[in-house]
Amino acid sequence: MIIEVKEQELKKQKRALDKLHESYEEEMITKQVFLERKAVRSRQIQKLEEELKDLRKVVVDEGNYPTVEQIVKRIGQFRKLWSEAVSSEEKKRALKKLVERIVYNREGHQVELTVCYR
């Protein structure tokens, strides 16, 4: 939804820049006014394009996350494998079905733990 709003704003800014060119060509505004307004519009267009790029990246990144249903299913598989496991190696394999990696970030006496699910 935010992307759509930003895209509409970008189209609006580009149309305004086109109209600005027309006004200058028809000598409705001076060259100085044209250059000042063009600079403002160009900065706004560039800012919107960067925001859209960042928003699209976030959407792609979020698309790579598993859904709640997928996580629940994997937890069920893990529990079944874990309860049936006899050796520690079987338990490790069961855990790897659920967790892709665990990242430890140590700063002094504090440890931050991030679990990345499959």
One Martini backbone bead per residue (centre of mass of N, CA, C, O) as a GRO file, in nm:
protein
  118
    1MET     BB    1   0.059   0.062  -0.022
    2ILE     BB    2   0.302   0.253   0.006
    3ILE     BB    3   0.406   0.207  -0.277
    4GLU     BB    4   0.164   0.326  -0.429
    5VAL     BB    5   0.186   0.610  -0.313
    6LYS     BB    6   0.476   0.664  -0.413
    7GLU     BB    7   0.416   0.619  -0.714
    8GLN     BB    8   0.211   0.848  -0.740
    9GLU     BB    9   0.403   1.074  -0.651
   10LEU     BB   10   0.608   1.029  -0.877
   11LYS     BB   11   0.417   1.089  -1.111
   12LYS     BB   12   0.347   1.373  -1.020
   13GLN     BB   13   0.637   1.488  -1.034
   14LYS     BB   14   0.684   1.426  -1.337
   15ARG     BB   15   0.450   1.596  -1.443
   16ALA     BB   16   0.550   1.863  -1.319
   17LEU     BB   17   0.813   1.866  -1.482
   18ASP     BB   18   0.682   1.875  -1.760
   19LYS     BB   19   0.525   2.141  -1.709
   20LEU     BB   20   0.774   2.309  -1.660
   21HIS     BB   21   0.890   2.281  -1.941
   22GLU     BB   22   0.650   2.406  -2.088
   23SER     BB   23   0.658   2.682  -1.950
   24TYR     BB   24   0.938   2.754  -2.057
   25GLU     BB   25   0.884   2.716  -2.363
   26GLU     BB   26   0.633   2.934  -2.336
   27GLU     BB   27   0.738   3.173  -2.154
   28MET     BB   28   0.607   3.176  -1.847
   29ILE     BB   29   0.903   3.138  -1.747
   30THR     BB   30   1.200   3.168  -1.628
   31LYS     BB   31   1.504   3.031  -1.613
   32GLN     BB   32   1.547   3.061  -1.308
   33VAL     BB   33   1.280   2.934  -1.217
   34PHE     BB   34   1.317   2.671  -1.362
   35LEU     BB   35   1.581   2.577  -1.220
   36GLU     BB   36   1.472   2.580  -0.931
   37ARG     BB   37   1.229   2.385  -0.975
   38LYS     BB   38   1.388   2.152  -1.097
   39ALA     BB   39   1.564   2.090  -0.853
   40VAL     BB   40   1.336   2.020  -0.662
   41ARG     BB   41   1.202   1.794  -0.829
   42SER     BB   42   1.452   1.615  -0.861
   43ARG     BB   43   1.489   1.557  -0.561
   44GLN     BB   44   1.212   1.431  -0.514
   45ILE     BB   45   1.242   1.202  -0.718
   46GLN     BB   46   1.494   1.073  -0.597
   47LYS     BB   47   1.377   1.016  -0.318
   48LEU     BB   48   1.142   0.834  -0.413
   49GLU     BB   49   1.316   0.621  -0.556
   50GLU     BB   50   1.470   0.534  -0.299
   51GLU     BB   51   1.225   0.453  -0.132
   52LEU     BB   52   1.122   0.237  -0.327
   53LYS     BB   53   1.369   0.059  -0.320
   54ASP     BB   54   1.357   0.000  -0.015
   55LEU     BB   55   1.068  -0.116  -0.007
   56ARG     BB   56   1.116  -0.349  -0.206
   57LYS     BB   57   1.330  -0.488  -0.035
   58VAL     BB   58   1.151  -0.549   0.207
   59VAL     BB   59   0.945  -0.723   0.057
   60VAL     BB   60   1.145  -0.940  -0.030
   61ASP     BB   61   1.247  -1.016   0.251
   62GLU     BB   62   0.964  -1.096   0.366
   63GLY     BB   63   0.919  -1.330   0.153
   64ASN     BB   64   1.148  -1.520   0.302
   65TYR     BB   65   0.965  -1.570   0.524
   66PRO     BB   66   0.807  -1.763   0.723
   67THR     BB   67   0.524  -1.875   0.814
   68VAL     BB   68   0.339  -1.966   1.075
   69GLU     BB   69   0.253  -2.238   0.957
   70GLN     BB   70   0.540  -2.336   0.892
   71ILE     BB   71   0.648  -2.326   1.180
   72VAL     BB   72   0.443  -2.517   1.310
   73LYS     BB   73   0.512  -2.759   1.134
   74ARG     BB   74   0.815  -2.775   1.213
   75ILE     BB   75   0.769  -2.814   1.513
   76GLY     BB   76   0.620  -3.081   1.485
   77GLN     BB   77   0.853  -3.232   1.350
   78PHE     BB   78   1.057  -3.187   1.572
   79ARG     BB   79   0.909  -3.326   1.806
   80LYS     BB   80   0.898  -3.601   1.677
   81LEU     BB   81   1.204  -3.643   1.631
   82TRP     BB   82   1.295  -3.590   1.923
   83SER     BB   83   1.126  -3.821   2.062
   84GLU     BB   84   1.272  -4.049   1.869
   85ALA     BB   85   1.542  -3.988   1.963
   86VAL     BB   86   1.854  -4.133   2.075
   87SER     BB   87   2.067  -3.952   1.969
   88SER     BB   88   2.241  -3.661   1.934
   89GLU     BB   89   2.242  -3.666   1.624
   90GLU     BB   90   1.934  -3.681   1.587
   91LYS     BB   91   1.876  -3.415   1.737
   92LYS     BB   92   2.033  -3.231   1.544
   93ARG     BB   93   1.865  -3.299   1.292
   94ALA     BB   94   1.600  -3.196   1.408
   95LEU     BB   95   1.692  -2.903   1.455
   96LYS     BB   96   1.766  -2.847   1.146
   97LYS     BB   97   1.463  -2.845   1.053
   98LEU     BB   98   1.408  -2.563   1.212
   99VAL     BB   99   1.710  -2.451   1.212
  100GLU     BB  100   1.949  -2.278   1.041
  101ARG     BB  101   2.056  -2.053   1.261
  102ILE     BB  102   2.286  -1.927   1.514
  103VAL     BB  103   2.337  -1.603   1.658
  104TYR     BB  104   2.615  -1.459   1.823
  105ASN     BB  105   2.629  -1.156   2.035
  106ARG     BB  106   2.912  -1.023   2.192
  107GLU     BB  107   2.906  -0.784   2.478
  108GLY     BB  108   3.074  -0.865   2.706
  109HIS     BB  109   2.818  -0.989   2.923
  110GLN     BB  110   2.651  -0.983   2.664
  111VAL     BB  111   2.397  -1.184   2.491
  112GLU     BB  112   2.296  -1.221   2.157
  113LEU     BB  113   2.016  -1.401   2.018
  114THR     BB  114   1.973  -1.549   1.687
  115VAL     BB  115   1.703  -1.702   1.515
  116CYS     BB  116   1.705  -1.896   1.213
  117TYR     BB  117   1.464  -2.003   1.020
  118ARG     BB  118   1.343  -2.226   0.767
   0.00000   0.00000   0.00000
